[in-house]
């Protein structure tokens, strides 16, 4: 009898796209001040994904837009990412040192980042 071998890694259930960053929600003034930020918003705490690192996202960047969606909460960012597929390239607009920068990042699989 021949045994059927299936490689389940090919059929990954979680094919969720991820930006490859961990974020910190400083959308209220008190917590923003605690961390020394003047502007409230969603900040990058650390850059975990190789694509995000290669693109040039940095810890401390405030995420202003993802494509044309203004990011004002963790939920907005998450749903803006979920509108895409793994491998899509998105434009992340960040505020860094009082300057606006547009950075293109290729989304990777959520599992490969965590």
Order of alpha helices (4+ residues) and beta strands (2+ residues): beta-beta-alpha-beta-alpha-beta-beta-alpha-beta-beta-beta-alpha
